[in-house]
Amino acid sequence: MRSSVQAQPLSLATTLGIGERQVLALAVGVANSLVILDDGRARRIGRVLGLKMTGTVGILARGTREGLIPRLLPVLDRLESLGFRLSSEAKAAALRLVGEGFQ
């Protein structure tokens, strides 16, 4: 059962898409969930709910650190060419995280 602290942010989530709302609602009910969201509004609500979160870039960075992806930069460049929005600061931080630096 949700606490009133958790129910309030979820009621504010009506501005989110159905997918984001469902992910947040499920994560609230599952202990130690890792929520994968890229939508900024959904991530803010997730933080209010105290959820552990990552996004597409976080998943790709982890794959790079674990040797599943040879280099992160070409993958991020490809995502951006397909319309994925990524700030230069976030891109630089991800590249530093995997030891590539921002080129």
Jmol script that loads the backbone (N, CA, C; Angstrom):
load data "model"
ATOM      1  N   MET A   1       0.842  -1.182   0.000  1.00  0.00           N
ATOM      2  CA  MET A   1       0.000   0.000   0.000  1.00  0.00           C
ATOM      3  C   MET A   1       0.883   1.241   0.000  1.00  0.00           C
ATOM      4  N   ARG A   2       0.525   2.217  -0.797  1.00  0.00           N
ATOM      5  CA  ARG A   2       1.307   3.441  -0.893  1.00  0.00           C
ATOM      6  C   ARG A   2       1.065   4.339   0.302  1.00  0.00           C
ATOM      7  N   SER A   3       2.147   4.992   0.723  1.00  0.00           N
ATOM      8  CA  SER A   3       1.997   6.001   1.765  1.00  0.00           C
ATOM      9  C   SER A   3       1.447   7.275   1.120  1.00  0.00           C
ATOM     10  N   SER A   4       0.940   8.196   1.940  1.00  0.00           N
ATOM     11  CA  SER A   4       0.420   9.445   1.383  1.00  0.00           C
ATOM     12  C   SER A   4       1.530  10.262   0.740  1.00  0.00           C
ATOM     13  N   VAL A   5       2.760  10.109   1.227  1.00  0.00           N
ATOM     14  CA  VAL A   5       3.901  10.822   0.632  1.00  0.00           C
ATOM     15  C   VAL A   5       4.123  10.322  -0.791  1.00  0.00           C
ATOM     16  N   GLN A   6       3.959   9.023  -1.021  1.00  0.00           N
ATOM     17  CA  GLN A   6       4.146   8.472  -2.352  1.00  0.00           C
ATOM     18  C   GLN A   6       2.948   8.742  -3.249  1.00  0.00           C
ATOM     19  N   ALA A   7       1.749   8.708  -2.711  1.00  0.00           N
ATOM     20  CA  ALA A   7       0.555   8.896  -3.523  1.00  0.00           C
ATOM     21  C   ALA A   7       0.472  10.304  -4.087  1.00  0.00           C
ATOM     22  N   GLN A   8       0.915  11.300  -3.335  1.00  0.00           N
ATOM     23  CA  GLN A   8       0.817  12.684  -3.805  1.00  0.00           C
ATOM     24  C   GLN A   8       1.629  12.916  -5.086  1.00  0.00           C
ATOM     25  N   PRO A   9       2.926  12.547  -5.144  1.00  0.00           N
ATOM     26  CA  PRO A   9       3.651  12.751  -6.405  1.00  0.00           C
ATOM     27  C   PRO A   9       3.051  11.946  -7.552  1.00  0.00           C
ATOM     28  N   LEU A  10       2.545  10.751  -7.270  1.00  0.00           N
ATOM     29  CA  LEU A  10       1.939   9.975  -8.347  1.00  0.00           C
ATOM     30  C   LEU A  10       0.685  10.655  -8.879  1.00  0.00           C
ATOM     31  N   SER A  11      -0.058  11.334  -8.017  1.00  0.00           N
ATOM     32  CA  SER A  11      -1.230  12.054  -8.500  1.00  0.00           C
ATOM     33  C   SER A  11      -0.814  13.246  -9.363  1.00  0.00           C
ATOM     34  N   LEU A  12       0.366  13.798  -9.118  1.00  0.00           N
ATOM     35  CA  LEU A  12       0.891  14.889  -9.943  1.00  0.00           C
ATOM     36  C   LEU A  12       1.403  14.393 -11.288  1.00  0.00           C
ATOM     37  N   ALA A  13       1.580  13.090 -11.408  1.00  0.00           N
ATOM     38  CA  ALA A  13       2.147  12.501 -12.618  1.00  0.00           C
ATOM     39  C   ALA A  13       1.162  12.467 -13.775  1.00  0.00           C
ATOM     40  N   THR A  14      -0.003  13.071 -13.627  1.00  0.00           N
ATOM     41  CA  THR A  14      -0.999  13.034 -14.702  1.00  0.00           C
ATOM     42  C   THR A  14      -0.522  13.744 -15.959  1.00  0.00           C
ATOM     43  N   THR A  15       0.506  14.589 -15.840  1.00  0.00           N
ATOM     44  CA  THR A  15       1.045  15.267 -17.013  1.00  0.00           C
ATOM     45  C   THR A  15       2.005  14.371 -17.791  1.00  0.00           C
ATOM     46  N   LEU A  16       2.300  13.203 -17.257  1.00  0.00           N
ATOM     47  CA  LEU A  16       3.219  12.279 -17.910  1.00  0.00           C
ATOM     48  C   LEU A  16       2.465  11.360 -18.864  1.00  0.00           C
ATOM     49  N   GLY A  17       3.210  10.716 -19.733  1.00  0.00           N
ATOM     50  CA  GLY A  17       2.626   9.706 -20.607  1.00  0.00           C
ATOM     51  C   GLY A  17       2.260   8.471 -19.808  1.00  0.00           C
ATOM     52  N   ILE A  18       1.441   7.633 -20.392  1.00  0.00           N
ATOM     53  CA  ILE A  18       0.973   6.428 -19.716  1.00  0.00           C
ATOM     54  C   ILE A  18       2.146   5.519 -19.334  1.00  0.00           C
ATOM     55  N   GLY A  19       3.144   5.422 -20.189  1.00  0.00           N
ATOM     56  CA  GLY A  19       4.285   4.557 -19.899  1.00  0.00           C
ATOM     57  C   GLY A  19       5.060   5.020 -18.679  1.00  0.00           C
ATOM     58  N   GLU A  20       5.337   6.315 -18.614  1.00  0.00           N
ATOM     59  CA  GLU A  20       6.058   6.854 -17.461  1.00  0.00           C
ATOM     60  C   GLU A  20       5.263   6.671 -16.175  1.00  0.00           C
ATOM     61  N   ARG A  21       3.945   6.914 -16.252  1.00  0.00           N
ATOM     62  CA  ARG A  21       3.099   6.735 -15.062  1.00  0.00           C
ATOM     63  C   ARG A  21       3.112   5.293 -14.596  1.00  0.00           C
ATOM     64  N   GLN A  22       3.027   4.361 -15.526  1.00  0.00           N
ATOM     65  CA  GLN A  22       3.018   2.950 -15.151  1.00  0.00           C
ATOM     66  C   GLN A  22       4.348   2.514 -14.553  1.00  0.00           C
ATOM     67  N   VAL A  23       5.444   2.987 -15.127  1.00  0.00           N
ATOM     68  CA  VAL A  23       6.766   2.648 -14.590  1.00  0.00           C
ATOM     69  C   VAL A  23       6.906   3.149 -13.158  1.00  0.00           C
ATOM     70  N   LEU A  24       6.517   4.389 -12.909  1.00  0.00           N
ATOM     71  CA  LEU A  24       6.615   4.951 -11.557  1.00  0.00           C
ATOM     72  C   LEU A  24       5.717   4.208 -10.576  1.00  0.00           C
ATOM     73  N   ALA A  25       4.496   3.919 -10.994  1.00  0.00           N
ATOM     74  CA  ALA A  25       3.563   3.215 -10.106  1.00  0.00           C
ATOM     75  C   ALA A  25       4.087   1.831  -9.765  1.00  0.00           C
ATOM     76  N   LEU A  26       4.625   1.127 -10.732  1.00  0.00           N
ATOM     77  CA  LEU A  26       5.174  -0.208 -10.484  1.00  0.00           C
ATOM     78  C   LEU A  26       6.382  -0.139  -9.560  1.00  0.00           C
ATOM     79  N   ALA A  27       7.260   0.818  -9.810  1.00  0.00           N
ATOM     80  CA  ALA A  27       8.484   0.937  -9.011  1.00  0.00           C
ATOM     81  C   ALA A  27       8.189   1.251  -7.553  1.00  0.00           C
ATOM     82  N   VAL A  28       7.138   2.019  -7.307  1.00  0.00           N
ATOM     83  CA  VAL A  28       6.763   2.346  -5.931  1.00  0.00           C
ATOM     84  C   VAL A  28       6.419   1.069  -5.171  1.00  0.00           C
ATOM     85  N   GLY A  29       5.829   0.118  -5.860  1.00  0.00           N
ATOM     86  CA  GLY A  29       5.392  -1.109  -5.206  1.00  0.00           C
ATOM     87  C   GLY A  29       6.421  -2.222  -5.157  1.00  0.00           C
ATOM     88  N   VAL A  30       7.572  -2.033  -5.800  1.00  0.00           N
ATOM     89  CA  VAL A  30       8.590  -3.081  -5.849  1.00  0.00           C
ATOM     90  C   VAL A  30       9.855  -2.563  -5.172  1.00  0.00           C
ATOM     91  N   ALA A  31      10.216  -3.184  -4.070  1.00  0.00           N
ATOM     92  CA  ALA A  31      11.392  -2.742  -3.308  1.00  0.00           C
ATOM     93  C   ALA A  31      12.663  -2.834  -4.150  1.00  0.00           C
ATOM     94  N   ASN A  32      13.541  -1.860  -3.962  1.00  0.00           N
ATOM     95  CA  ASN A  32      14.861  -1.827  -4.611  1.00  0.00           C
ATOM     96  C   ASN A  32      14.788  -1.823  -6.132  1.00  0.00           C
ATOM     97  N   SER A  33      13.765  -1.203  -6.682  1.00  0.00           N
ATOM     98  CA  SER A  33      13.629  -1.107  -8.139  1.00  0.00           C
ATOM     99  C   SER A  33      14.684  -0.168  -8.709  1.00  0.00           C
ATOM    100  N   LEU A  34      15.103  -0.451  -9.919  1.00  0.00           N
ATOM    101  CA  LEU A  34      15.905   0.489 -10.695  1.00  0.00           C
ATOM    102  C   LEU A  34      15.021   0.929 -11.850  1.00  0.00           C
ATOM    103  N   VAL A  35      14.656   2.199 -11.857  1.00  0.00           N
ATOM    104  CA  VAL A  35      13.746   2.748 -12.854  1.00  0.00           C
ATOM    105  C   VAL A  35      14.568   3.329 -13.996  1.00  0.00           C
ATOM    106  N   ILE A  36      14.214   2.964 -15.212  1.00  0.00           N
ATOM    107  CA  ILE A  36      14.901   3.478 -16.393  1.00  0.00           C
ATOM    108  C   ILE A  36      13.963   4.455 -17.089  1.00  0.00           C
ATOM    109  N   LEU A  37      14.274   5.739 -16.958  1.00  0.00           N
ATOM    110  CA  LEU A  37      13.453   6.807 -17.536  1.00  0.00           C
ATOM    111  C   LEU A  37      14.355   7.893 -18.106  1.00  0.00           C
ATOM    112  N   ASP A  38      13.968   8.456 -19.233  1.00  0.00           N
ATOM    113  CA  ASP A  38      14.688   9.586 -19.808  1.00  0.00           C
ATOM    114  C   ASP A  38      13.913  10.892 -19.662  1.00  0.00           C
ATOM    115  N   ASP A  39      12.609  10.817 -19.506  1.00  0.00           N
ATOM    116  CA  ASP A  39      11.769  12.008 -19.408  1.00  0.00           C
ATOM    117  C   ASP A  39      12.094  12.793 -18.141  1.00  0.00           C
ATOM    118  N   GLY A  40      12.439  14.057 -18.302  1.00  0.00           N
ATOM    119  CA  GLY A  40      12.849  14.895 -17.169  1.00  0.00           C
ATOM    120  C   GLY A  40      11.790  15.040 -16.097  1.00  0.00           C
ATOM    121  N   ARG A  41      10.538  15.252 -16.504  1.00  0.00           N
ATOM    122  CA  ARG A  41       9.458  15.391 -15.512  1.00  0.00           C
ATOM    123  C   ARG A  41       9.270  14.095 -14.739  1.00  0.00           C
ATOM    124  N   ALA A  42       9.315  12.976 -15.432  1.00  0.00           N
ATOM    125  CA  ALA A  42       9.150  11.672 -14.767  1.00  0.00           C
ATOM    126  C   ALA A  42      10.298  11.418 -13.794  1.00  0.00           C
ATOM    127  N   ARG A  43      11.503  11.798 -14.177  1.00  0.00           N
ATOM    128  CA  ARG A  43      12.657  11.605 -13.290  1.00  0.00           C
ATOM    129  C   ARG A  43      12.542  12.472 -12.032  1.00  0.00           C
ATOM    130  N   ARG A  44      12.032  13.707 -12.198  1.00  0.00           N
ATOM    131  CA  ARG A  44      11.846  14.564 -11.020  1.00  0.00           C
ATOM    132  C   ARG A  44      10.850  13.935 -10.047  1.00  0.00           C
ATOM    133  N   ILE A  45       9.763  13.411 -10.565  1.00  0.00           N
ATOM    134  CA  ILE A  45       8.775  12.756  -9.702  1.00  0.00           C
ATOM    135  C   ILE A  45       9.382  11.510  -9.071  1.00  0.00           C
ATOM    136  N   GLY A  46      10.159  10.773  -9.831  1.00  0.00           N
ATOM    137  CA  GLY A  46      10.835   9.589  -9.285  1.00  0.00           C
ATOM    138  C   GLY A  46      11.772   9.938  -8.145  1.00  0.00           C
ATOM    139  N   ARG A  47      12.480  11.056  -8.275  1.00  0.00           N
ATOM    140  CA  ARG A  47      13.374  11.497  -7.184  1.00  0.00           C
ATOM    141  C   ARG A  47      12.573  11.847  -5.938  1.00  0.00           C
ATOM    142  N   VAL A  48      11.432  12.526  -6.135  1.00  0.00           N
ATOM    143  CA  VAL A  48      10.567  12.857  -4.998  1.00  0.00           C
ATOM    144  C   VAL A  48      10.095  11.578  -4.302  1.00  0.00           C
ATOM    145  N   LEU A  49       9.849  10.549  -5.095  1.00  0.00           N
ATOM    146  CA  LEU A  49       9.405   9.270  -4.540  1.00  0.00           C
ATOM    147  C   LEU A  49      10.549   8.470  -3.924  1.00  0.00           C
ATOM    148  N   GLY A  50      11.779   8.944  -4.099  1.00  0.00           N
ATOM    149  CA  GLY A  50      12.933   8.244  -3.536  1.00  0.00           C
ATOM    150  C   GLY A  50      13.350   7.016  -4.327  1.00  0.00           C
ATOM    151  N   LEU A  51      13.030   6.987  -5.612  1.00  0.00           N
ATOM    152  CA  LEU A  51      13.355   5.834  -6.439  1.00  0.00           C
ATOM    153  C   LEU A  51      14.776   5.927  -6.981  1.00  0.00           C
ATOM    154  N   LYS A  52      15.393   4.782  -7.159  1.00  0.00           N
ATOM    155  CA  LYS A  52      16.713   4.705  -7.792  1.00  0.00           C
ATOM    156  C   LYS A  52      16.479   4.704  -9.303  1.00  0.00           C
ATOM    157  N   MET A  53      17.136   5.641  -9.995  1.00  0.00           N
ATOM    158  CA  MET A  53      16.865   5.801 -11.421  1.00  0.00           C
ATOM    159  C   MET A  53      18.136   5.869 -12.249  1.00  0.00           C
ATOM    160  N   THR A  54      17.969   5.517 -13.510  1.00  0.00           N
ATOM    161  CA  THR A  54      18.977   5.717 -14.529  1.00  0.00           C
ATOM    162  C   THR A  54      18.228   5.996 -15.824  1.00  0.00           C
ATOM    163  N   GLY A  55      18.971   6.247 -16.868  1.00  0.00           N
ATOM    164  CA  GLY A  55      18.357   6.494 -18.172  1.00  0.00           C
ATOM    165  C   GLY A  55      19.109   5.732 -19.247  1.00  0.00           C
ATOM    166  N   THR A  56      18.771   6.004 -20.474  1.00  0.00           N
ATOM    167  CA  THR A  56      19.410   5.343 -21.608  1.00  0.00           C
ATOM    168  C   THR A  56      20.924   5.511 -21.560  1.00  0.00           C
ATOM    169  N   VAL A  57      21.378   6.729 -21.319  1.00  0.00           N
ATOM    170  CA  VAL A  57      22.822   6.990 -21.295  1.00  0.00           C
ATOM    171  C   VAL A  57      23.475   6.240 -20.133  1.00  0.00           C
ATOM    172  N   GLY A  58      22.810   6.158 -19.003  1.00  0.00           N
ATOM    173  CA  GLY A  58      23.340   5.403 -17.870  1.00  0.00           C
ATOM    174  C   GLY A  58      23.494   3.924 -18.194  1.00  0.00           C
ATOM    175  N   ILE A  59      22.518   3.364 -18.879  1.00  0.00           N
ATOM    176  CA  ILE A  59      22.587   1.954 -19.286  1.00  0.00           C
ATOM    177  C   ILE A  59      23.745   1.749 -20.268  1.00  0.00           C
ATOM    178  N   LEU A  60      23.877   2.665 -21.223  1.00  0.00           N
ATOM    179  CA  LEU A  60      24.963   2.552 -22.204  1.00  0.00           C
ATOM    180  C   LEU A  60      26.329   2.721 -21.539  1.00  0.00           C
ATOM    181  N   ALA A  61      26.433   3.638 -20.583  1.00  0.00           N
ATOM    182  CA  ALA A  61      27.698   3.825 -19.868  1.00  0.00           C
ATOM    183  C   ALA A  61      28.059   2.557 -19.098  1.00  0.00           C
ATOM    184  N   ARG A  62      27.080   1.955 -18.469  1.00  0.00           N
ATOM    185  CA  ARG A  62      27.350   0.709 -17.734  1.00  0.00           C
ATOM    186  C   ARG A  62      27.815  -0.386 -18.698  1.00  0.00           C
ATOM    187  N   GLY A  63      27.160  -0.472 -19.841  1.00  0.00           N
ATOM    188  CA  GLY A  63      27.580  -1.453 -20.845  1.00  0.00           C
ATOM    189  C   GLY A  63      28.997  -1.215 -21.328  1.00  0.00           C
ATOM    190  N   THR A  64      29.381   0.044 -21.434  1.00  0.00           N
ATOM    191  CA  THR A  64      30.745   0.389 -21.839  1.00  0.00           C
ATOM    192  C   THR A  64      31.738  -0.002 -20.753  1.00  0.00           C
ATOM    193  N   ARG A  65      31.425   0.340 -19.502  1.00  0.00           N
ATOM    194  CA  ARG A  65      32.319  -0.012 -18.389  1.00  0.00           C
ATOM    195  C   ARG A  65      32.487  -1.522 -18.255  1.00  0.00           C
ATOM    196  N   GLU A  66      31.434  -2.273 -18.588  1.00  0.00           N
ATOM    197  CA  GLU A  66      31.489  -3.727 -18.468  1.00  0.00           C
ATOM    198  C   GLU A  66      32.023  -4.414 -19.719  1.00  0.00           C
ATOM    199  N   GLY A  67      32.443  -3.610 -20.716  1.00  0.00           N
ATOM    200  CA  GLY A  67      33.053  -4.163 -21.916  1.00  0.00           C
ATOM    201  C   GLY A  67      32.072  -4.663 -22.968  1.00  0.00           C
ATOM    202  N   LEU A  68      30.800  -4.396 -22.796  1.00  0.00           N
ATOM    203  CA  LEU A  68      29.805  -4.831 -23.775  1.00  0.00           C
ATOM    204  C   LEU A  68      29.712  -3.878 -24.963  1.00  0.00           C
ATOM    205  N   ILE A  69      30.112  -2.632 -24.743  1.00  0.00           N
ATOM    206  CA  ILE A  69      30.128  -1.614 -25.790  1.00  0.00           C
ATOM    207  C   ILE A  69      31.561  -1.099 -25.873  1.00  0.00           C
ATOM    208  N   PRO A  70      32.214  -1.220 -27.039  1.00  0.00           N
ATOM    209  CA  PRO A  70      33.632  -0.846 -27.126  1.00  0.00           C
ATOM    210  C   PRO A  70      33.902   0.617 -26.784  1.00  0.00           C
ATOM    211  N   ARG A  71      33.088   1.536 -27.351  1.00  0.00           N
ATOM    212  CA  ARG A  71      33.265   2.972 -27.089  1.00  0.00           C
ATOM    213  C   ARG A  71      31.898   3.615 -27.002  1.00  0.00           C
ATOM    214  N   LEU A  72      31.762   4.525 -26.054  1.00  0.00           N
ATOM    215  CA  LEU A  72      30.479   5.178 -25.830  1.00  0.00           C
ATOM    216  C   LEU A  72      30.214   6.324 -26.807  1.00  0.00           C
ATOM    217  N   LEU A  73      31.240   7.083 -27.151  1.00  0.00           N
ATOM    218  CA  LEU A  73      31.051   8.268 -27.988  1.00  0.00           C
ATOM    219  C   LEU A  73      30.313   7.979 -29.291  1.00  0.00           C
ATOM    220  N   PRO A  74      30.704   6.966 -30.065  1.00  0.00           N
ATOM    221  CA  PRO A  74      29.967   6.726 -31.315  1.00  0.00           C
ATOM    222  C   PRO A  74      28.492   6.373 -31.080  1.00  0.00           C
ATOM    223  N   VAL A  75      28.215   5.699 -29.987  1.00  0.00           N
ATOM    224  CA  VAL A  75      26.826   5.338 -29.686  1.00  0.00           C
ATOM    225  C   VAL A  75      26.026   6.597 -29.344  1.00  0.00           C
ATOM    226  N   LEU A  76      26.606   7.475 -28.535  1.00  0.00           N
ATOM    227  CA  LEU A  76      25.924   8.724 -28.195  1.00  0.00           C
ATOM    228  C   LEU A  76      25.726   9.604 -29.421  1.00  0.00           C
ATOM    229  N   ASP A  77      26.745   9.666 -30.272  1.00  0.00           N
ATOM    230  CA  ASP A  77      26.621  10.448 -31.512  1.00  0.00           C
ATOM    231  C   ASP A  77      25.492   9.902 -32.385  1.00  0.00           C
ATOM    232  N   ARG A  78      25.388   8.594 -32.471  1.00  0.00           N
ATOM    233  CA  ARG A  78      24.324   7.966 -33.274  1.00  0.00           C
ATOM    234  C   ARG A  78      22.950   8.274 -32.681  1.00  0.00           C
ATOM    235  N   LEU A  79      22.830   8.168 -31.356  1.00  0.00           N
ATOM    236  CA  LEU A  79      21.565   8.499 -30.702  1.00  0.00           C
ATOM    237  C   LEU A  79      21.143   9.929 -31.017  1.00  0.00           C
ATOM    238  N   GLU A  80      22.107  10.854 -30.918  1.00  0.00           N
ATOM    239  CA  GLU A  80      21.806  12.263 -31.205  1.00  0.00           C
ATOM    240  C   GLU A  80      21.374  12.443 -32.661  1.00  0.00           C
ATOM    241  N   SER A  81      22.002  11.721 -33.579  1.00  0.00           N
ATOM    242  CA  SER A  81      21.636  11.834 -34.992  1.00  0.00           C
ATOM    243  C   SER A  81      20.223  11.312 -35.253  1.00  0.00           C
ATOM    244  N   LEU A  82      19.728  10.460 -34.352  1.00  0.00           N
ATOM    245  CA  LEU A  82      18.372   9.921 -34.468  1.00  0.00           C
ATOM    246  C   LEU A  82      17.343  10.769 -33.720  1.00  0.00           C
ATOM    247  N   GLY A  83      17.801  11.880 -33.111  1.00  0.00           N
ATOM    248  CA  GLY A  83      16.884  12.789 -32.445  1.00  0.00           C
ATOM    249  C   GLY A  83      16.850  12.687 -30.929  1.00  0.00           C
ATOM    250  N   PHE A  84      17.702  11.857 -30.348  1.00  0.00           N
ATOM    251  CA  PHE A  84      17.775  11.759 -28.891  1.00  0.00           C
ATOM    252  C   PHE A  84      18.400  13.039 -28.366  1.00  0.00           C
ATOM    253  N   ARG A  85      17.705  13.696 -27.436  1.00  0.00           N
ATOM    254  CA  ARG A  85      18.222  14.963 -26.898  1.00  0.00           C
ATOM    255  C   ARG A  85      19.137  14.685 -25.725  1.00  0.00           C
ATOM    256  N   LEU A  86      20.346  15.228 -25.812  1.00  0.00           N
ATOM    257  CA  LEU A  86      21.364  15.026 -24.786  1.00  0.00           C
ATOM    258  C   LEU A  86      22.169  16.312 -24.680  1.00  0.00           C
ATOM    259  N   SER A  87      22.187  16.903 -23.484  1.00  0.00           N
ATOM    260  CA  SER A  87      22.953  18.137 -23.313  1.00  0.00           C
ATOM    261  C   SER A  87      24.443  17.840 -23.431  1.00  0.00           C
ATOM    262  N   SER A  88      25.201  18.845 -23.805  1.00  0.00           N
ATOM    263  CA  SER A  88      26.651  18.653 -23.923  1.00  0.00           C
ATOM    264  C   SER A  88      27.252  18.325 -22.558  1.00  0.00           C
ATOM    265  N   GLU A  89      26.646  18.871 -21.480  1.00  0.00           N
ATOM    266  CA  GLU A  89      27.139  18.569 -20.124  1.00  0.00           C
ATOM    267  C   GLU A  89      26.910  17.103 -19.773  1.00  0.00           C
ATOM    268  N   ALA A  90      25.735  16.594 -20.092  1.00  0.00           N
ATOM    269  CA  ALA A  90      25.426  15.183 -19.796  1.00  0.00           C
ATOM    270  C   ALA A  90      26.304  14.257 -20.629  1.00  0.00           C
ATOM    271  N   LYS A  91      26.524  14.629 -21.875  1.00  0.00           N
ATOM    272  CA  LYS A  91      27.376  13.827 -22.752  1.00  0.00           C
ATOM    273  C   LYS A  91      28.805  13.790 -22.209  1.00  0.00           C
ATOM    274  N   ALA A  92      29.317  14.947 -21.823  1.00  0.00           N
ATOM    275  CA  ALA A  92      30.679  15.022 -21.279  1.00  0.00           C
ATOM    276  C   ALA A  92      30.795  14.210 -19.996  1.00  0.00           C
ATOM    277  N   ALA A  93      29.791  14.286 -19.135  1.00  0.00           N
ATOM    278  CA  ALA A  93      29.818  13.541 -17.875  1.00  0.00           C
ATOM    279  C   ALA A  93      29.821  12.040 -18.137  1.00  0.00           C
ATOM    280  N   ALA A  94      29.009  11.590 -19.074  1.00  0.00           N
ATOM    281  CA  ALA A  94      28.956  10.162 -19.395  1.00  0.00           C
ATOM    282  C   ALA A  94      30.292   9.684 -19.950  1.00  0.00           C
ATOM    283  N   LEU A  95      30.881  10.484 -20.817  1.00  0.00           N
ATOM    284  CA  LEU A  95      32.168  10.094 -21.404  1.00  0.00           C
ATOM    285  C   LEU A  95      33.279  10.074 -20.348  1.00  0.00           C
ATOM    286  N   ARG A  96      33.252  11.033 -19.431  1.00  0.00           N
ATOM    287  CA  ARG A  96      34.235  11.016 -18.336  1.00  0.00           C
ATOM    288  C   ARG A  96      34.048   9.770 -17.470  1.00  0.00           C
ATOM    289  N   LEU A  97      32.795   9.396 -17.240  1.00  0.00           N
ATOM    290  CA  LEU A  97      32.481   8.236 -16.405  1.00  0.00           C
ATOM    291  C   LEU A  97      33.105   6.967 -16.954  1.00  0.00           C
ATOM    292  N   VAL A  98      33.166   6.858 -18.262  1.00  0.00           N
ATOM    293  CA  VAL A  98      33.726   5.644 -18.873  1.00  0.00           C
ATOM    294  C   VAL A  98      35.183   5.827 -19.290  1.00  0.00           C
ATOM    295  N   GLY A  99      35.765   6.984 -18.972  1.00  0.00           N
ATOM    296  CA  GLY A  99      37.177   7.217 -19.254  1.00  0.00           C
ATOM    297  C   GLY A  99      37.466   7.637 -20.683  1.00  0.00           C
ATOM    298  N   GLU A 100      36.474   8.118 -21.405  1.00  0.00           N
ATOM    299  CA  GLU A 100      36.707   8.562 -22.777  1.00  0.00           C
ATOM    300  C   GLU A 100      36.988  10.041 -22.883  1.00  0.00           C
ATOM    301  N   GLY A 101      36.551  10.814 -21.907  1.00  0.00           N
ATOM    302  CA  GLY A 101      36.697  12.268 -22.011  1.00  0.00           C
ATOM    303  C   GLY A 101      35.812  12.784 -23.127  1.00  0.00           C
ATOM    304  N   PHE A 102      35.596  14.070 -23.158  1.00  0.00           N
ATOM    305  CA  PHE A 102      34.729  14.669 -24.178  1.00  0.00           C
ATOM    306  C   PHE A 102      35.591  15.136 -25.322  1.00  0.00           C
ATOM    307  N   GLN A 103      35.312  14.613 -26.517  1.00  0.00           N
ATOM    308  CA  GLN A 103      36.139  14.883 -27.696  1.00  0.00           C
ATOM    309  C   GLN A 103      35.417  15.780 -28.660  1.00  0.00           C
TER     310      GLN A 103
END
end "model"
wireframe off; spacefill off
backbone 0.3
color backbone group
